[in-house]
């Protein structure tokens, strides 16, 4: 409430260049700054947009080049998928530890170090001629991407005023969706006309532009914290056990070793949370996850990303194996989903600054459930238009959920824990996407992957996401006092 009243008085003057080693006073004042002034804000938006685009593009562009890499590197198709797996695994391992590092050394500083590392390793990928060297470089790319992504949401919160945070997250969602949609097309063109190594260099010019505009980003202000290596390494190893175990259980010859590793990861997570609960600035942000708004928003994000991911991973198998479409036709049939998201995401972000995000999110999940039910019951040959409009309705539903839910997760966290909230949001997204692949893999291996079951599972998870949102609303934002305080802070539930 004190922070809300400060914002109402407009007491937002801050000089982020000065800070107090003993008290961390400048860090607190910098966190209270309500957006960057014009025109610096515009340049900062451009800088962080290019940074986001390059990281998303690189994460998805390699998929289409995997068959070519397997042939030219003389490795099996299953082995070459490690090019993607290593990147995703390292990325999800380092997000939370690097969010804590960003608070200690300054968000902009870590963001730019990450981009520089990404740029160097991307350039070295051009010289990769064997799989081991390429995997090492992909791990380096993931480290750089993890540094940048761990603090990007915190910087978005500093760039935009509180009352426009939803719009800012909506713009960021557009960058993510458009980059993900561009990646397969760009990757296919590169593989068809150039050496496959260029796939990993394609995003490098965006890093250069973002670095050149980096001075416009919020000033790097350090929080006086002691390094916490034990929790950081423990957190990374826990993610390695959980995610690596799930992937091994899904794709390995026997699922038992992976299952055991995943269960050990869950046990490690429980012990780590107990340790972190006693710390004031934990690497694993259990302090902010205790707040129903943030904890339930993170859970809703995970389930919603699993739901949408399972839809987009399973549908190509049904379209190709059951309905008889060719791979290039499947790519075109799936296009309405990302195209619809391009328009819905900024609208949903803009609306979340004016309408309670929970109302938008629950409405979106209801629309997504209806669309998924329509897909479950669609005829064996619905035609291209029948598939397209159902996918567009599903994208409308998911699009109405993602930006408002992210706004609550980021906007309701204390400003001095914005990086932790951003790391939590990115981890939720990656964890959801990884678990979607696990779910679809299990269904495919059991013979249920080309039928309606993936869509049914997706619909059930959409219900869970909606229930998380409703529970969050009534437990922390449903009371009159809570709604009044949330409205005053610009992040009503």
N, C-alpha and C positions, 0 to 999 in steps of 0.2 A: 504493500500500500504506500509505503514511503516513496518507493521508486515511481509509482503511478502519479503521486502528487507532484513529484519533481517534474515529471513530464508535462503535467497539466500547467505548471507554472512556466514551462519553457526554459527551465534552468538547465541548459544543455551545453553551455560553453565548456570547451575542453582544449587543452593543448597536449596532444598525444606525444609530442617530442620530449616532454619532460616527465620524469618518473622518479619515485623515491624508493631506493633500494631497501630501506628499513620497513616501510609501511606498504609499499605497492600502491601509493595513492594515485599516481598517474594511470595505472592500469584500471583502477576503479572508475576514474573520470573518463577514460577513453571508452570504456564499456557503456557509459551513459550517453555518449554522443548519439544523437538521433539523426543518422544519415549524413552522407557527405554533401557538401555544397555543390551547386552547379558552377562551371561545367565539369568539374572533377568527377562528379557522379557518373556522367555519361561515359567518360573515358574509362572509369573503373568497371562499368558494366560491360563495355567492349572487351576489356582485358580479361575479365573473369569468364566471359562468354567464350572467347577463343580458348582459354585454358580448359573449360569444361568440354568443349567440342573435341579437342584433341585427345583427351583422356577417354571419352566415350567411343570415339572413332577407332582408336587403337585397340580398345578392348573387344571390338566386334569385327574389325576388318579382316582379321586373320582367318576366320572360319572358312571363307570361300576359297582360300589358298591352300588349305590343308591337303587335298588330294595331290596337287602339284608338288608341294613340299615333300610329301611321302615318296613320290616317284623320284624326284631329283636328289633327295637325301638317302634314298635306298633303305627306307624303314617301312614297317608295317603301318597300315592305316590307323590301327588302334594306338600305336606308339606315338604317332605324330600329333594326336590330340593333346598330348602333354604340353604342346606349345600354348594352347588355350588354358588348360587346367592349371599349369604353374602360375600363369599370370593372375588368374582369378584367386588362387589359393594364397599367394603372397599378398595380394591386395587386401583380402579380407583379414589376414593376420595382422597387418600393420596399422589399420585405420585408427583403432582406439589408442594404441601407444603413441602414435604420432600426433593425435589430437592433444595429448598431454604435453608432448614436446613443444607443440606450437604455442601453448600458453606460456612456456618458459622462455622461448627465444623470440616470440613474436610471430603472428600468423602470416603476415606478408613475407617475412624472411623465410619461413619454412616452405611456404607456397612456391616461392621462386627457386629455392634450392631444389625442390622436387621437380619443377619444370626443367631446370638445367640438367639434372641427372637424367630425366626422361629424354631430353634432347640428345645428350651424349650417347646414351645407350641405343637410341633409335638410329643414330648415325652409324654406330658400330655394327648394327644388324645388317647393314649393306654388305659387310665383309664376312658374314656367317656362311660357312661352307659345310658345317657338320651340326648334328642335332644338339650335342652337349653344349657347344659354344652358344648356339641359339637360345637354349633354355636358360643359360646363365644370364644372357642379355635380356631375355624376357622377364626374369626375376628382377633385374635392375630397373627395367621399365616399370614394373609393378611397384617397386620401392618408391620411385619418383612419383608415380601416379598416386600412391597412398599418401605421401607427404602433402600433395596438393589437395586431394579430395578430403583429407581429414580436417582441413580448416576452411574449405571453400564456402560451406554453408554459414560458418561464423562470419566470414567477410561479407557475404551477401547481407546478413543481418546488420552489419555496420554500414554498408553502402546505402541501403534504403532506409527512409524513415519508418518508424513502427507502423504507421497507418498504411504504408504501401508495401509491407513485407510480402503479403500474399501475391501481389502483382510481380514482385521480384522473383519469387519462387516459381510463379507461372512462366515467366520468361526463361528461367533456368530449365524448366521442364520442357519447353519448346526446343531449347538447344540440345538437350539430352535426346528427345524423340527424333529430331531431324538428323542428328549425327548418327543415331542407331539405324535410321532408315537409309541414310546415304552409304553407310559402311559396306553392305553387300554389293551394291552397284559399283562403287569405286574400287572395291577389292577385285571384283570380277573383271573390270576394265584393265586394271594393272596387271593381273595374271595373264590376261589374253594378249597384252601388247608389250609387256616389259618382263624383266627378271622378277621372280617372286620376292626377292629381298626388298624391292621397292614398297611392298605392302607395309613394312614396318617403318618406312621413312616418310610415308605420305602425310602423316600428321605433324611432322617436325616444323614446317613453316608456321603453323598455328602457335607452336611454343615460342618461336622467335618473336612473333607479333605480340603475344601476351607478355613476354619478358620486356619488350621495348616500351609497352604501355604500363609496366608494373608500378612505376612511381605514382600513378594515380590511385592505386589501391590504398585501403586504410593503412595508416602509419603503423609500423611494427612496434608494439608496446609489450614489454616483458612482464610476466607475473612472477614475483619472487618466490619460486618453488625449488626445493631440492630435487635433483634427479631421482627418479624412481625406476631403477632398472629391473628390480625383481618382478614387480607387477607387470611391467611392459613385456618382458620375456615370457612370463607365465601366461599372460593374455594371448600372446602370439602362438605359443605352443598349444594352448587350449583350443584355439580356432583350428590349428593344424590337425589336431586329433579329431575334432568334430567333423569338419568339412572333408578332410582327407579320408577319414573313416567312412563317411557316407558315400563318397565317390568310389572308394575301393569296394564297398559292399555292393554298389550298383553295377560297376563295370568289371570287377574282378572275377576270376574263375570260381572262387568260393566266396560267399557273402559273409561267412563267419569272421574272418580276420578284420574286415572293415567294420562289422557290427561291434566287435569287442573294442576296437580303437575309438569308435564313436561314443560308446558307453563310458570309456575311460575319460574321454573329453568332457562328457556331461558331469562326471564326478569331479574332474578338475575344475570345471566352471563353478560348481557349488562351493568348493573349498576356496576358490579365488574370490567369489562374492563375499564370503564370510570375512576374508582378510580385508577386502576393500571397504567393507561397511564401517570399519573403525577409522578410516582415513578421511581427512577433510577435503582433499582434492584427489580422489581416486582415479586411476587409469580407466578402470571399468566404471562407468558413471552410475553406480548404484545409488548415489545421493539424489540424483535427479530422477532416476527411474522409480524411486519411491513415490513420487508425485503421480497420482492417477492419470493426469492429463498426458504426461510424457511416457510413462510406462505402458499405458494402454494404447497410446498412439504408435509406439514402436511395435507392439504386438500386432496392432491392426495393419501396420505397414508390411510386416513380414508375411502375414496371411494373405494380404492383397497382392503382393508381389509373387507369392507362390501361385495364387489363383490365375493371375494374368499370364505368368510365365508358363504354367502348365497348359493353358489354352494355346499359346503360340508355339509351344514345342510339340504338342500332340497333334494339333490340327493338320500339319503337313503329312503325317503318316496316314491319316484318314482320307485326305484329299487324293493322295497318290495311290495308296494301296487298295482303298475301297471304292473310290469314285473314278479312278483311272486317269487323273490329270498328270501331265508330264511335270518334271521339276521346274522348268521355266514358267509353266502356267501356274504352278503352286505359288511361286514367288509373286506373281502379279495378283493372284487371288488374295494373298495375305496383305497386300499393300493398303487396302482401306483402313486397317487398324492403325498403323503409324500416321497415316495422313489425317485421319480424324483426330487423333491425339494432338497433332500440331495445332489444330484450331481450338480444341476443347481446353487444353492445359492453360494457355494464357487467360482464357475467359474464366476458368475456375479459380485461378489465382486472383484475378481482379475481383471476382465476386466474393472471395473469402475475406477481402478487406471490408465488405459491406454487409455480408450475411454470415450468420454463425457457421463456421466451418463444419461442425457436426451435421447440420442440416443438409449442407451440400454433399458431404461424404456419404451419409446414409441414403440420400436420394440416389447418388451414383451407384451404390452397391445394389439397391433395389433394381435399378435399370440394368446393371450387369447381370443380376440373377435372371431377369426376364430374358435377356439376350442369350444367356447360356442355356436356359430352358428351351428357347426356340431352336438353338443349334442341336440340342439333344434330340429333338423331335423333327428336325428337318428331313425331307425325303432323301432317298438314296441319290437322286440326281436333281438337286435344287437349282442348278444352273449358276452361272457366274454372278448374276445379279442377286440371286437368293442368298448366296454366300456373302457377298459384299455388304449388303445392307444389315445382315445379322452381325457381322464383324464391326461395322460402324456403330451400331447400337451398343455393342459390348465396349468399344473404345470410349464412347460417350460416358458410359457408367464408370469405367475405371479412371477416365480423365477427370471426372468430377470429384473423385476421391483423393487422388495422389497429392495435388498441390495444397488443398485445404488441410489435409492431415499433416503434411510436412510443415505447414505454417504453424499449426498448434505445437508440434514437437519442437521446432526451432524457437518460435516466438514466446513460448511459456517458460523456457529454461532461463535461469538467471543469466544476465548478460556476461558475467565473468565465467560462466560455464557453457558459453555458446559453442566453443570448439568441441567440447565433449558431446553436446547435443547433436552437432553436425556429424561427428564421427559415429554416433549411435544411429543416425538416420542412414548414412551410407552403409554401415554394417548391416542394418536391417534390410536394405535393398539387395545387397549382395548375398546375404544369407537366404533371403526369399528366393532369389533367382537360382541359387545353387540347389536349394531344396526342391524347387520346381523340377529341375533336371533329374533329381533323385526320384521324385514321385513318378514322373513319366517313365523313367528307366525301369522302375519296379513294375509298373503297369504293362510296359512293353514286354518285359521278360516273362510275365505271367500270362501273356496272350490277350490282355485286355486293353492294350494301348491304341488299337485302331477302331475301337467301338465307342460307345457313348460314355464309358466310365471316366476317362480324363475330364470330360466336360462336367460330369456329375460331381467329381471331386473338386473341380474348380468352383462350381456353384456353391458347394458346402463351405468352402473356404471364404467365399464372398459373404456368406451368411455370418461366419465367425468374425470377419472384419467389421461388418455392420453392428454386430452385438458388442464388440469392443468399443466402437464409437459411442453407442448408446450408453453403455456402462460408464464410460469416461464422462459423458455429459451429465448423467444423473449423480455420479459420485463426486464430481469436482466442479462442474459448471452448471448444474441444474438449479442450485439454490439462488434466490434473489440477490443475496450479497455477493456471491461468487460471480454471477452474471454481470452485476454492476461493476465489479473490479476488473473483470476481463474486458468489458466494453471500454472502460476507461483506458486500459493499456493497449487497446487496438488489437486484441487477439481473443475475441469472444469465442466460447466453445461452440 
